[in-house]
Amino acid sequence: MAAAKQPAVSGTGVPRTVFVRTIFHVDMDAFFVSVEELYDPSLKGKAVVVGGQRDERGVVSAASYEARKFGVHSAMPLRTAAKMCPHAIFVDGHPERYRVCSEKVYKVLGTFSPQVEMASIDEAYLDMTGTERLHGPPLKAAHTLHQRMKADTQLNCSVGIGTSRLIAKVSSAQAKPNGVLWIVPGEEAKFLAPLEVREIPGVGKVMETHLHALGIQKVGDLTKLEESELENRFGKWGLALAGKARGEDAGGWFDTEVGEDVGAKSISHEHTYDEDTADVNQLEATLMRLSEMVGRRLREANFYARTIQLKLRYKDFTTITRAYTLPAPTQLDTEIFEQIRALFHKNWKKGAQVRLLGVQASSFATAPDQISLLDGSRQQRWKDALAAADRLRDKFGESSVKLATGMRGVFRERTHENPASLPGKIRKK
């Protein structure tokens, strides 16, 4: 798309042209909770926690704004949330519902720009550069999108507008809930300056602590330091911080274009038992189910994994990880399970109670190695069978088809931001 032109003056006094991008960040407000309210209107206006029941070991996937007032937030243990907000209503997550609603969100976004990037199930970036003839100036386009989203999905969203993804994302957070905020070109640094450094995407608790130790509390404090000093202290991340403090897309996935497929580096699923178990049949069934979930994601992304890793956590929270490199990359559930089962029995202390199991695939290739004549027919039959299973899951839901070995390992799919079948994320085969 052609970018908007804005006059400027070079250091020699000669007029030049600066191309200004227009990026939207659309963030669905309390998405999981809002979807649950669509199915059960009695939840509206109440303290709601999505992710499981108050006495389970899982974590909070989302909390309504009423529950957040009591300190409840995502990733908090459910039992902790129950103590902080005793009157909250706890709801099991329903991933199928969220996928359906996310598809509707994606369709709305696609009517505003061909360049849409679903950053997660409930947020997306749109490159709106050059669309003014179709949708009008940025603020008008955002308000139109805001209204159409509500009309087509019955869900509220917040829209941030900026010249970069970073500015768009930060401004949408400031616009919540159910608002629109446009940071006019040239005002990026001024907008960011009074915000806490934690508001910069990518700055976590550890980095925040390091910055506070240097006397850096606000984003504006970062701009007072020389880039060289930040680089000396934090390396490339220090340079990225300097750029982000100015409102630039600097560092990490901000380096790519909106909608550009950068691919995942690993795919994993894990399960925490409500009660610790040493039942080997139950443990193997869980590993089979996790292998199915990982294989499904691999096929969806058209990846073949060469490295398979087991995560094993005992009752006392002792955790081990063990990996195995396959002689040939795979995306078949059965081959993943075969290796993960071997890793488990090699490393599990027989009789020891297990709290958590996890399966991860990494070291991706986009094509399989040459299949041997002896194994080729068997692999092809499995490939065809799993492709058919995937089609049924696409139509009837992730839990509609399971391999026999994993039947005892059935557990509620964890509600999270990057599930299988995420709109706009399926790679072309």
C-alpha positions as CSV (number, residue, x, y, z in Angstrom):
1,M,0.0,0.0,0.0
2,A,1.1,3.5,-0.7
3,A,2.0,5.4,2.5
4,A,0.7,8.8,3.4
5,K,3.0,11.7,2.6
6,Q,4.0,14.4,5.0
7,P,6.2,17.3,4.2
8,A,9.4,17.8,6.1
9,V,12.7,19.6,5.8
10,S,16.1,18.0,5.6
11,G,19.2,19.1,7.4
12,T,20.2,21.1,4.3
13,G,16.9,23.0,4.3
14,V,15.7,21.2,1.2
15,P,12.1,19.9,1.5
16,R,11.8,16.1,1.5
17,T,8.9,13.6,1.8
18,V,8.4,11.5,4.9
19,F,6.1,8.4,4.6
20,V,3.8,8.1,7.5
21,R,2.3,4.7,8.3
22,T,-1.1,4.3,9.9
23,I,-1.4,1.2,12.1
24,F,-4.4,0.1,14.1
25,H,-4.2,-2.2,17.1
26,V,-7.6,-3.7,17.8
27,D,-8.0,-5.4,21.3
28,M,-11.2,-7.1,22.3
29,D,-12.2,-6.1,25.7
30,A,-12.2,-8.9,28.4
31,F,-12.7,-11.3,25.4
32,F,-13.1,-14.6,27.2
33,V,-15.5,-13.1,29.8
34,S,-17.4,-11.2,27.1
35,V,-18.0,-14.3,25.1
36,E,-19.2,-16.2,28.2
37,E,-21.6,-13.3,28.8
38,L,-23.0,-13.8,25.3
39,Y,-24.0,-17.4,26.2
40,D,-25.1,-16.5,29.7
41,P,-26.3,-12.9,30.0
42,S,-26.8,-13.3,33.8
43,L,-23.0,-13.0,34.1
44,K,-23.0,-9.3,33.0
45,G,-21.9,-6.8,35.6
46,K,-20.7,-9.5,37.9
47,A,-17.2,-10.6,39.1
48,V,-16.4,-13.5,36.7
49,V,-13.3,-15.6,36.5
50,V,-12.7,-17.8,33.4
51,G,-10.4,-20.8,33.3
52,G,-11.7,-23.3,35.8
53,Q,-13.3,-23.8,39.2
54,R,-12.2,-22.1,42.4
55,D,-10.8,-25.3,44.0
56,E,-8.8,-26.4,40.9
57,R,-5.1,-26.1,40.4
58,G,-5.3,-24.2,37.1
59,V,-4.7,-20.5,36.5
60,V,-7.0,-17.7,35.6
61,S,-7.4,-17.2,31.8
62,A,-9.4,-14.0,32.1
63,A,-11.3,-11.9,34.7
64,S,-14.1,-9.4,34.3
65,Y,-13.4,-5.8,35.2
66,E,-15.5,-6.3,38.3
67,A,-13.2,-9.1,39.4
68,R,-10.1,-7.1,38.5
69,K,-11.0,-4.5,41.1
70,F,-10.2,-7.1,43.7
71,G,-6.7,-7.8,42.2
72,V,-7.6,-10.8,40.2
73,H,-5.7,-11.1,36.9
74,S,-4.8,-13.6,34.2
75,A,-2.1,-16.3,35.0
76,M,-3.0,-16.1,38.8
77,P,-3.8,-19.4,40.4
78,L,-7.5,-20.1,40.6
79,R,-7.3,-20.8,44.3
80,T,-5.6,-17.4,44.9
81,A,-8.3,-15.7,42.8
82,A,-11.0,-17.4,45.0
83,K,-9.4,-16.0,48.1
84,M,-9.1,-12.5,46.7
85,C,-12.6,-12.4,45.3
86,P,-14.7,-14.9,47.2
87,H,-18.0,-13.8,45.6
88,A,-16.7,-14.3,42.0
89,I,-18.4,-16.7,39.6
90,F,-15.9,-19.2,38.3
91,V,-16.5,-20.5,34.7
92,D,-14.7,-23.3,32.8
93,G,-13.2,-22.0,29.6
94,H,-14.9,-22.9,26.3
95,P,-12.1,-22.7,23.6
96,E,-14.6,-23.6,20.8
97,R,-16.7,-20.6,21.6
98,Y,-13.7,-18.3,21.6
99,R,-12.5,-19.7,18.2
100,V,-15.9,-19.1,16.6
101,C,-16.0,-15.5,17.9
102,S,-12.4,-14.9,16.9
103,E,-13.3,-15.9,13.4
104,K,-16.1,-13.3,13.4
105,V,-13.6,-10.7,14.6
106,Y,-11.2,-11.6,11.9
107,K,-13.9,-11.3,9.2
108,V,-14.7,-7.8,10.3
109,L,-11.1,-6.7,10.3
110,G,-10.6,-8.1,6.8
111,T,-13.2,-5.7,5.5
112,F,-11.0,-2.7,6.6
113,S,-7.5,-3.8,5.4
114,P,-6.0,-6.7,3.5
115,Q,-3.0,-6.6,5.9
116,V,-4.3,-8.1,9.1
117,E,-2.1,-9.8,11.7
118,M,-3.8,-11.8,14.5
119,A,-1.4,-11.3,17.4
120,S,-3.6,-13.6,19.5
121,I,-7.1,-14.9,19.6
122,D,-8.4,-11.5,20.8
123,E,-6.1,-8.8,19.3
124,A,-4.8,-7.8,15.9
125,Y,-2.8,-5.3,14.0
126,L,-4.1,-3.7,10.8
127,D,-2.0,-1.7,8.4
128,M,-4.4,1.0,7.4
129,T,-1.9,3.1,5.4
130,G,-3.3,4.4,2.2
131,T,-7.0,3.4,2.9
132,E,-8.3,6.9,3.5
133,R,-10.2,7.0,0.2
134,L,-12.1,3.8,1.3
135,H,-12.6,4.5,5.0
136,G,-11.8,8.1,5.6
137,P,-9.2,9.6,7.9
138,P,-7.8,7.3,10.7
139,L,-10.1,8.5,13.5
140,K,-13.3,8.1,11.4
141,A,-12.2,4.7,10.1
142,A,-11.5,3.6,13.7
143,H,-14.9,4.7,14.9
144,T,-16.6,2.9,12.0
145,L,-14.6,-0.3,12.8
146,H,-15.5,0.1,16.4
147,Q,-19.2,0.3,15.6
148,R,-19.2,-2.5,13.0
149,M,-17.4,-4.8,15.4
150,K,-20.1,-4.4,18.0
151,A,-22.8,-4.8,15.4
152,D,-21.4,-8.0,13.8
153,T,-20.0,-9.8,16.9
154,Q,-21.9,-8.2,19.9
155,L,-18.5,-7.7,21.5
156,N,-16.7,-4.5,22.5
157,C,-13.2,-3.6,21.4
158,S,-10.6,-0.9,22.0
159,V,-8.7,0.6,19.0
160,G,-5.3,2.3,19.2
161,I,-4.0,4.2,16.2
162,G,-0.4,5.2,15.6
163,T,2.5,5.4,13.2
164,S,3.9,2.1,14.5
165,R,2.6,-1.1,16.0
166,L,4.2,-0.2,19.3
167,I,2.3,3.1,19.5
168,A,-0.9,1.5,18.3
169,K,-0.6,-1.3,21.0
170,V,0.2,1.1,23.9
171,S,-2.6,3.5,22.8
172,S,-5.2,0.7,22.7
173,A,-4.3,-0.2,26.2
174,Q,-4.8,3.4,27.3
175,A,-8.2,3.5,25.4
176,K,-9.6,0.5,27.4
177,P,-12.3,-0.3,27.9
178,N,-14.4,0.2,24.7
179,G,-12.5,3.3,23.5
180,V,-10.5,4.7,20.6
181,L,-7.3,6.7,20.9
182,W,-5.2,8.2,18.0
183,I,-1.7,9.4,18.6
184,V,-1.2,12.1,16.0
185,P,2.1,11.7,14.0
186,G,4.9,13.6,15.7
187,E,3.4,13.2,19.2
188,E,4.7,9.7,19.9
189,A,7.5,10.5,22.4
190,K,5.2,13.1,24.2
191,F,2.5,10.4,24.6
192,L,4.9,7.8,25.9
193,A,7.0,10.0,28.2
194,P,4.7,10.0,31.3
195,L,3.9,6.3,31.1
196,E,5.5,3.7,33.4
197,V,8.4,1.8,31.7
198,R,6.4,-1.4,32.2
199,E,3.9,-0.1,29.6
200,I,6.5,-0.7,26.8
201,P,5.8,-4.0,25.2
202,G,8.6,-6.5,26.1
203,V,9.5,-4.9,29.4
204,G,8.8,-7.5,32.1
205,K,9.3,-7.6,35.8
206,V,13.0,-8.3,35.6
207,M,13.8,-5.5,33.1
208,E,11.6,-3.2,35.0
209,T,13.6,-3.9,38.2
210,H,16.9,-3.2,36.3
211,L,15.6,0.1,34.9
212,H,14.3,1.2,38.3
213,A,17.7,0.5,39.8
214,L,19.0,3.1,37.3
215,G,16.4,5.6,38.3
216,I,14.3,5.0,35.2
217,Q,10.7,5.0,36.2
218,K,8.9,6.6,33.2
219,V,9.4,6.1,29.5
220,G,10.6,9.7,29.3
221,D,13.5,8.9,31.6
222,L,14.8,6.4,29.0
223,T,15.1,9.2,26.4
224,K,17.5,11.1,28.7
225,L,20.1,8.3,28.4
226,E,22.5,8.0,25.5
227,E,21.9,5.0,23.3
228,S,25.5,3.9,23.9
229,E,24.8,3.7,27.6
230,L,21.7,1.6,27.1
231,E,23.6,-0.7,24.7
232,N,26.5,-1.1,27.1
233,R,24.1,-2.2,29.9
234,F,21.6,-4.2,28.0
235,G,23.2,-5.0,24.6
236,K,20.9,-5.1,21.6
237,W,17.9,-4.9,23.8
238,G,19.2,-1.6,25.1
239,L,19.2,-0.2,21.6
240,A,15.7,-1.5,21.1
241,L,14.5,0.2,24.3
242,A,15.9,3.5,23.0
243,G,13.9,3.1,19.8
244,K,10.7,2.0,21.6
245,A,10.9,5.1,23.9
246,R,10.7,7.2,20.8
247,G,7.7,5.2,19.6
248,E,9.5,3.1,17.0
249,D,8.9,-0.6,16.1
250,A,12.3,-1.7,17.4
251,G,13.3,-5.2,18.4
252,G,11.7,-8.6,18.4
253,W,8.6,-9.3,16.2
254,F,8.2,-5.5,15.9
255,D,10.9,-5.7,13.2
256,T,8.5,-7.5,10.7
257,E,5.8,-6.1,8.6
258,V,2.1,-6.4,9.6
259,G,0.8,-9.8,8.5
260,E,4.3,-11.2,7.7
261,D,4.5,-14.8,8.7
262,V,7.4,-15.2,11.1
263,G,6.4,-18.7,12.2
264,A,6.7,-20.2,15.7
265,K,10.0,-21.5,17.2
266,S,8.2,-24.2,19.3
267,I,4.8,-25.6,19.9
268,S,3.9,-27.1,23.3
269,H,1.0,-28.2,25.4
270,E,0.9,-29.2,29.1
271,H,-1.5,-30.4,31.7
272,T,-1.6,-30.0,35.4
273,Y,-3.5,-32.7,37.3
274,D,-6.1,-31.7,39.9
275,E,-4.7,-34.6,42.0
276,D,-1.2,-35.9,41.7
277,T,-1.0,-39.4,40.2
278,A,1.4,-42.3,39.7
279,D,-1.0,-44.3,37.6
280,V,1.1,-45.2,34.6
281,N,-1.9,-45.8,32.4
282,Q,-3.3,-42.3,33.2
283,L,0.1,-40.7,32.6
284,E,0.6,-42.4,29.3
285,A,-2.9,-41.4,28.2
286,T,-2.2,-37.8,29.1
287,L,1.1,-37.9,27.1
288,M,-0.9,-39.3,24.1
289,R,-3.5,-36.5,24.3
290,L,-0.7,-33.9,24.6
291,S,1.1,-35.4,21.6
292,E,-2.2,-35.2,19.6
293,M,-2.6,-31.6,20.4
294,V,1.0,-30.8,19.4
295,G,0.7,-32.8,16.2
296,R,-2.4,-31.0,15.3
297,R,-0.7,-27.6,15.7
298,L,2.3,-28.8,13.6
299,R,0.0,-29.9,10.7
300,E,-1.9,-26.7,10.9
301,A,1.3,-24.7,10.6
302,N,2.7,-27.1,8.0
303,F,5.8,-27.7,10.2
304,Y,7.8,-30.9,10.8
305,A,9.5,-31.1,14.1
306,R,12.9,-32.7,14.6
307,T,13.2,-32.2,18.4
308,I,10.6,-33.6,20.9
309,Q,10.8,-32.5,24.6
310,L,9.2,-33.9,27.7
311,K,8.3,-31.7,30.7
312,L,7.8,-33.6,34.0
313,R,6.9,-32.1,37.3
314,Y,6.6,-34.1,40.5
315,K,4.4,-33.6,43.5
316,D,7.1,-31.6,45.3
317,F,7.4,-29.3,42.3
318,T,10.8,-30.8,41.2
319,T,10.7,-30.3,37.4
320,I,12.8,-31.9,34.7
321,T,12.9,-31.5,30.9
322,R,14.4,-34.0,28.5
323,A,14.6,-33.7,24.7
324,Y,15.2,-36.2,21.9
325,T,16.3,-35.4,18.3
326,L,14.5,-37.5,15.8
327,P,16.4,-39.0,12.9
328,A,13.7,-37.5,10.6
329,P,11.3,-34.6,11.3
330,T,7.6,-35.4,11.9
331,Q,4.2,-34.0,12.4
332,L,2.5,-37.3,13.2
333,D,0.9,-37.8,16.6
334,T,2.0,-41.4,16.8
335,E,5.6,-40.7,16.2
336,I,5.6,-37.8,18.7
337,F,4.0,-40.1,21.3
338,E,6.4,-42.9,20.6
339,Q,9.4,-40.8,21.5
340,I,7.8,-38.8,24.4
341,R,6.7,-42.1,26.0
342,A,10.2,-43.4,25.8
343,L,11.6,-40.2,27.3
344,F,9.0,-40.5,30.1
345,H,9.8,-44.0,31.1
346,K,13.6,-43.3,30.9
347,N,13.3,-40.4,33.3
348,W,10.3,-41.0,35.5
349,K,10.9,-42.3,39.0
350,K,8.6,-45.3,39.0
351,G,5.9,-44.9,41.6
352,A,6.5,-41.1,42.1
353,Q,3.4,-39.0,41.9
354,V,3.3,-36.5,39.0
355,R,1.8,-33.0,39.1
356,L,2.3,-31.9,35.5
357,L,3.2,-33.3,32.1
358,G,4.1,-31.3,29.0
359,V,5.1,-32.0,25.4
360,Q,7.0,-29.6,23.2
361,A,8.1,-29.8,19.5
362,S,10.8,-27.6,18.0
363,S,13.6,-27.4,15.4
364,F,11.1,-27.0,12.6
365,A,11.5,-27.9,8.9
366,T,8.9,-27.0,6.3
367,A,9.2,-30.4,4.5
368,P,9.8,-34.0,5.6
369,D,12.9,-35.9,4.9
370,Q,12.8,-38.5,2.1
371,I,10.5,-41.3,3.3
372,S,11.9,-44.8,3.1
373,L,10.1,-47.4,1.0
374,L,9.7,-49.6,4.0
375,D,8.0,-47.0,6.3
376,G,6.5,-44.9,3.6
377,S,3.2,-46.7,3.2
378,R,2.6,-46.8,7.0
379,Q,3.4,-43.1,7.4
380,Q,1.1,-42.2,4.5
381,R,-1.8,-44.1,6.1
382,W,-1.3,-42.3,9.4
383,K,-0.9,-39.0,7.5
384,D,-4.2,-39.5,5.7
385,A,-6.0,-40.7,8.8
386,L,-4.9,-37.7,10.9
387,A,-5.7,-35.3,8.0
388,A,-9.3,-36.7,8.1
389,A,-9.4,-36.3,11.9
390,D,-8.2,-32.7,11.6
391,R,-11.1,-32.0,9.1
392,L,-13.6,-33.3,11.6
393,R,-12.0,-31.2,14.4
394,D,-12.3,-28.1,12.2
395,K,-16.0,-28.8,11.7
396,F,-17.0,-30.3,15.1
397,G,-14.4,-29.0,17.6
398,E,-11.0,-30.1,18.9
399,S,-12.4,-32.7,21.3
400,S,-14.5,-34.5,18.6
401,V,-11.8,-37.0,17.6
402,K,-9.2,-38.7,19.8
403,L,-6.8,-41.6,19.3
404,A,-7.7,-44.6,21.5
405,T,-4.6,-44.5,23.6
406,G,-5.4,-41.0,24.7
407,M,-9.0,-41.6,25.7
408,R,-8.2,-41.9,29.4
409,G,-6.1,-38.8,29.1
410,V,-9.1,-36.6,28.2
411,F,-8.9,-33.2,30.0
412,R,-10.4,-29.8,29.4
413,E,-8.4,-27.9,26.9
414,R,-6.7,-25.0,28.5
415,T,-8.0,-21.6,27.5
416,H,-5.2,-19.5,26.2
417,E,-4.5,-16.7,23.6
418,N,-2.9,-18.8,20.9
419,P,-5.0,-22.0,20.4
420,A,-5.1,-24.2,17.3
421,S,-7.2,-22.8,14.4
422,L,-6.3,-19.2,15.2
423,P,-7.8,-17.1,12.4
424,G,-5.3,-15.9,9.9
425,K,-2.5,-18.1,11.3
426,I,-2.9,-21.2,9.1
427,R,0.1,-21.4,6.8
428,K,-0.4,-22.2,3.1
429,K,0.6,-25.7,2.3
